[in-house]
Amino acid sequence: MSAISTSELTIPEKLQQLQKAKEAPSPSPENAKIQRVAHYLRDRKNFTKEYSPKLVSFGPIHYGDPKLQSGEQYKKMWAAEYIDSTKISPQELHTKVVQNMETLKPLFDDDLFINNPTFLRYHEHGFGTPEEMISWTLFVDGCALLRILEHAKLDNPEKMNVKVDQLVLVMQDVLLLENQLPFPLLKHLWRIPGKELKETMKELKKTMKEFLRCHHWATKEEHKIPEVEFPDPTHLLGLQRSIILHEPDIKQTKNVPDASTENTHNHGHCLKNILTYNTGKGSKTPNVSTENHEDMVTYRNIKELKVVGIVLKSSKTRSPKDISFSFGWFYSTLKLPEIVVDDTTTTTVLNLIAYEMCPDFQNDYGIRSYVSFLDSLIDHPDDVKALRSKQILLNSLGSDEEVANLFNTLSTDLVPDMRKYVSLRNQIEMHYNDKGRTWLTLGWKTYYSTPWAIIAFHAAIVGLLLTFVQTWYAIHPPKS
């Protein structure tokens, strides 16, 4: 049944709708539903394809897409293999989904099932009621996704019975915003016999995190952060965001000042006061007031920063929160996390940003603000080259020009959170406007940047001293 348009309602019914509108829940972590990407993001030039699955659909949004029919066969195969591994009958697993439909359906946007043309068409042809189609779709898709989470490994694609190039597409498709399945559905389908529920849920979250470790934003093993017990995520994409930002629970941290808006030498992998882990001993950063500075901060690219003596250094992690600035006499240091740029970067970043911009998801825009910050640093291929030379940016995409264009287009039409990195930007601006430090830097670069410059500088000094001595004795010859 299609939704009734507003024009078909009577005045009393329209007035009743107005009253209901004010009762709509405010944005919060608990209310983030699975939904379509906002049209103002999807309609941006060259980005439409980054939000749509290439091989496999999960959930109702892309269900029935003719281009994804081969993926439907793969899903059935993976679902059957997962069910066999659970030692639970297919009827029992399916019954769990049916019995919990009243709690599962509200986790999706309201119109995804009501207006789904495939479900309506199947119902019209006598293939079952819409409710039966919905529960069956969630059952098959959920079992298939659990099989993927357990066995999708690029170095061993045989367990998924697909070629590695197809597996790459599958692993990208499961991290699209419009392809998400709610975590409670996976909980209902996860194997339980022989273990307590708490233990099985811990296993499920561990399986999800292990799957996400293959992603290039994951922190490298030698710099692994302490194990954080994440709460039940909204879905796989939500867990990916939490792991990237190292946020154990947004419900706990939403009232805690973000590290990027405080003095940057205080922040480590996680939000201040949430975890005790810290990446260093702190920087030599003087107290910088952030009051009345937000509107005065100028955005500088890396080329400009290098001219005034700000050098780059890798933080050796891949967390967007590991950014710091420390002052020095001849130069100051901007420490940045590593970032890998490859063919999947655009899709990954855009879907994470689309998730943050869901109107019912209250969050701190951690990914969007980080991308905007990088965009402010990268204007030209020379900026990318500087990042590469310090092993901060690992370029697997192509030329430096391609990477610069990527960051310059990713932030198009996105409004950054001006409070993010405000302290960091103020420190950079303080160094930039310090003429004494700038002159010291210029002198150091001019006379001490190479061995030949040092030799020439000291030779000039010696020459001046000899000239002075010669002139002195010419004016004041020694008395015989």
C-alpha positions, 0 to 999 in steps of 0.5 A: 500500500502506497503512502497517502499524499498530503494533498489527499488529506482533509483539513482536520487530518492535516492539522492532526499531522502538524500536531504529530510533527512536533512529537518527532524524536530529537536526533540522538544515537539511539534513533539512527535508523537505516536510511537512504543517503540524503539527496543533497549528498547523492546528487553531487556531481560524480558521487552518485555511484559511490553510494550504490552497491556494485554486486550485492544488496542488503536490506530493502533499499536496493532489493530487486535491482536488476543489476544485482541479480547475480548477487542474489544467488551469491547471498543464497549460497552464503546464507545456506552455508552459514545456516549449516555452520550453526547446527540450528535448523533454518526454520528456527532461525527464520522464526526468530526473525518473524517473532522479532519483526515488530522491533526490527522494522522500526530500525529502518526508515519508515518508507523503506518497506511500505513503498518498496516496489519489489515487495508490492509487485511480489505481493500482487503476483501472489508470492506472499504478503509484504510482511512475509517478504520483509522477514524472508529478505532480512533472514537471508541477508542477515545469514549471508552477511554473517557468513561474509563477516566470518570468512571474507578474506582476500588472501583466502577467497575460496571459503566464499566460493568467489573470485578475489575481484568479486570478493573485493566488491562484496567487502565494499558493498557491506560498508555502504550506508544504504546496504546496512543491516541492524545489529539486533538482526545479527544478534537474533541470527548469531549462533547461540547453543552451548554458550551464554548470550553475553559470551556469544554477543562478545564473539559477534562483535569480535567477528565484526571488528576482525572483519574491519581490521582489513580496512586501511584505516585500521591502526597498525599492529605495532601501534595497536590501541588498548582493547575497548569494549564497544557497546552494541553498534547500530550496524557495521558502518556505525562500528567502523566509524567508532573504531576509526575515531576510537569512540567507545560509546557516543552516548557516554562521550557526547557531553565530553569536550572533544579532544580536537577542540581542546588543547591538542597536547591533551588528547590521545586515541580516545576522548579525554577522561574516557580512556587513560591511554595517551600517545605521548608526553605532551607538546610544548604548547603555550596556553592558547585561548580559543575564545573569540578566535573561531571566526578569525582562523585562516586556513593554510595549506602545507606549502605555506606552513613549510615556508614559515618553519612548520614541519610535518611529522607522522604520529605513526597511527591512523586515528584522526584524533592523533593530531598535535602541534608543538612550538620550537625556536627555529621550527614548530611541528605539526604531527598528523596520522597516516592515511592510505589513499587508494581506489576505495577511499572515496567510497569509504569517506563519502559513506561515513560522512553520509552516516554522520549527516543522517538527520536522526544521528547525533554525533560530533562529525568526527570524519567530516571534520577530519576530511575538511581539515585535510582539505584545508592542508592540501591544495596542490600536488606539492602538498601531497608530495610533502605528506608523502615524503614524511610517510604521512600519506600513503598514495596507492591511487596514482599521481599527487595531482589525483590525490589533491583533486580527490581531497579538493572535491570530497569536501565540496558543499560540506559545511565543516564544524568550525569548533573542530581543531580550533585550538590547533588552528589557533596555534598554527596561526600564532606561529604563522604571525610570529615575525621573530620566529619567522625570521629565525626560520628564514635565517636558518633555512638560508644559512644552515639548510645545507653543508654548503650554505653553512660553509658559505655563511661562515666563510662570509663571517670570516671574510667580514672579520678579516676586512674589519681587521684590515680596515682597523689597522689601515686607520690605526697603523701600529706604532713602530 
